[in-house]
């Protein structure tokens, strides 16, 4: 579904991503991890065409990414940014309804169907009770769930998430990833999530891609990738790995001295 062929990207001749060669199939749930400055958020922006590669090619559904019109791309990709803000004080429902824009005709008002889909997205993300609240008045975690609902209202095939649980408490972190897992299972949605919580990634993502200094250092099934040597090389700290008692998936702990 998404393919990178020898992709490079840099700002002002300073390389950020180097020689990226990988593909993500339809319906995959992929975690993108790595230290700060590795280029994770930049990679998501390339897929969403907010920036263009310095060189190389990106294809989406076997078609060059650069050939998609913005509205066409917005029907395929939902993007949840790390820091979403707006200059105007919309209600939470207004924010979610913005996700319907790719499906609306020019200058059209929100239809009853648009409102139905928006409210359904808010039900899925457990923020329906916030629909009449001013977006600026919401907590960080509430805003994050509203922004996810807006992305779901686009009815995308692909969901890109940049640190989606950074503002959520433990309960809502787990609920958030359970929602993502349900979307993958019920809608065959393709999900690529950037996270610094490698334990969440290990528990929910079947595949992990590890970036370091703009280069993919490991890519594969979670159980194969989450190895002590690989993670210690990536994060440059001593690490211990144990198996979760409920499912044998890896649990990662830093070793403190």
CORPE-V728787 format. One record per pair of residues at least 6 apart in sequence whose ideal C-beta (glycine too) atoms are under 6 Angstrom apart, sorted by the first residue. I is the first residue (numbers start at 1). GAP is how many residues later the second one is. D is the distance in whole Angstrom. If there is no record, write none. Layout:
BEGIN
i=I gap=GAP d=D
i=I gap=GAP d=D
END
This chain:
BEGIN
i=1 gap=24 d=6
i=1 gap=25 d=4
i=1 gap=60 d=6
i=1 gap=189 d=6
i=2 gap=22 d=4
i=2 gap=58 d=6
i=3 gap=20 d=4
i=3 gap=56 d=5
i=4 gap=16 d=4
i=4 gap=18 d=5
i=4 gap=54 d=6
i=5 gap=51 d=6
i=5 gap=52 d=5
i=6 gap=13 d=6
i=6 gap=50 d=4
i=7 gap=13 d=4
i=7 gap=46 d=5
i=7 gap=49 d=3
i=8 gap=10 d=6
i=8 gap=46 d=5
i=8 gap=47 d=5
i=8 gap=48 d=6
i=9 gap=7 d=5
i=9 gap=8 d=4
i=9 gap=44 d=5
i=9 gap=45 d=5
i=10 gap=6 d=5
i=10 gap=44 d=5
i=16 gap=23 d=5
i=16 gap=26 d=5
i=16 gap=198 d=5
i=17 gap=22 d=5
i=17 gap=25 d=6
i=17 gap=197 d=5
i=18 gap=196 d=5
i=18 gap=197 d=5
i=22 gap=197 d=6
i=24 gap=6 d=6
i=26 gap=164 d=6
i=27 gap=161 d=4
i=27 gap=163 d=6
i=28 gap=162 d=6
i=29 gap=155 d=5
i=29 gap=162 d=5
i=29 gap=176 d=5
i=29 gap=177 d=5
i=30 gap=162 d=5
i=30 gap=177 d=5
i=31 gap=162 d=6
i=31 gap=170 d=3
i=31 gap=174 d=3
i=31 gap=177 d=5
i=32 gap=8 d=5
i=32 gap=162 d=5
i=32 gap=177 d=5
i=33 gap=165 d=5
i=33 gap=168 d=6
i=33 gap=177 d=6
i=34 gap=6 d=6
i=34 gap=176 d=5
i=34 gap=177 d=4
i=34 gap=178 d=5
i=35 gap=200 d=6
i=38 gap=173 d=4
i=38 gap=174 d=5
i=39 gap=172 d=6
i=39 gap=175 d=5
i=40 gap=154 d=4
i=40 gap=171 d=6
i=41 gap=121 d=5
i=44 gap=116 d=5
i=44 gap=118 d=6
i=45 gap=6 d=5
i=48 gap=29 d=6
i=48 gap=31 d=5
i=49 gap=16 d=6
i=58 gap=7 d=4
i=71 gap=31 d=5
i=74 gap=28 d=4
i=75 gap=27 d=5
i=76 gap=80 d=6
i=76 gap=81 d=5
i=76 gap=82 d=6
i=77 gap=79 d=5
i=77 gap=81 d=5
i=78 gap=73 d=3
i=78 gap=76 d=5
i=78 gap=78 d=4
i=78 gap=81 d=5
i=79 gap=81 d=5
i=80 gap=67 d=5
i=80 gap=68 d=5
i=80 gap=71 d=5
i=80 gap=81 d=5
i=80 gap=84 d=5
i=81 gap=81 d=6
i=82 gap=80 d=4
i=82 gap=81 d=5
i=84 gap=63 d=5
i=89 gap=45 d=5
i=89 gap=47 d=5
i=90 gap=45 d=5
i=91 gap=41 d=6
i=92 gap=38 d=4
i=92 gap=39 d=5
i=92 gap=41 d=5
i=92 gap=43 d=6
i=92 gap=54 d=5
i=93 gap=38 d=4
i=95 gap=40 d=5
i=95 gap=51 d=5
i=95 gap=55 d=5
i=96 gap=22 d=4
i=96 gap=25 d=6
i=96 gap=26 d=6
i=96 gap=53 d=5
i=96 gap=54 d=5
i=96 gap=57 d=5
i=97 gap=13 d=5
i=97 gap=21 d=5
i=98 gap=52 d=6
i=99 gap=51 d=4
i=99 gap=54 d=3
i=99 gap=55 d=4
i=100 gap=14 d=4
i=100 gap=53 d=6
i=102 gap=52 d=6
i=117 gap=36 d=6
i=118 gap=35 d=5
i=121 gap=28 d=4
i=121 gap=31 d=4
i=121 gap=32 d=4
i=122 gap=6 d=4
i=122 gap=27 d=5
i=125 gap=20 d=5
i=125 gap=23 d=5
i=125 gap=24 d=4
i=127 gap=18 d=4
i=127 gap=19 d=5
i=127 gap=22 d=6
i=130 gap=12 d=6
i=140 gap=27 d=3
i=141 gap=26 d=5
i=141 gap=27 d=4
i=141 gap=31 d=5
i=144 gap=23 d=5
i=158 gap=32 d=5
i=159 gap=30 d=6
i=159 gap=32 d=5
i=160 gap=32 d=5
i=161 gap=32 d=4
i=162 gap=32 d=5
i=163 gap=31 d=6
i=165 gap=8 d=4
i=165 gap=11 d=5
i=177 gap=23 d=6
i=177 gap=27 d=4
i=180 gap=11 d=6
i=181 gap=23 d=6
i=183 gap=6 d=5
i=184 gap=7 d=6
i=195 gap=6 d=5
i=198 gap=54 d=5
i=199 gap=52 d=6
i=199 gap=53 d=6
i=202 gap=20 d=6
i=202 gap=24 d=5
i=202 gap=47 d=6
i=202 gap=48 d=5
i=203 gap=46 d=6
i=208 gap=14 d=5
i=208 gap=17 d=4
i=209 gap=10 d=5
i=210 gap=7 d=5
i=210 gap=8 d=4
i=210 gap=24 d=6
i=212 gap=22 d=5
i=218 gap=7 d=5
i=218 gap=12 d=5
i=226 gap=24 d=4
i=228 gap=11 d=6
i=228 gap=13 d=5
i=231 gap=8 d=5
i=232 gap=7 d=5
i=237 gap=17 d=6
i=238 gap=17 d=4
i=239 gap=15 d=6
i=240 gap=13 d=5
i=240 gap=15 d=6
i=241 gap=9 d=5
i=241 gap=11 d=6
i=242 gap=9 d=5
i=244 gap=7 d=5
END
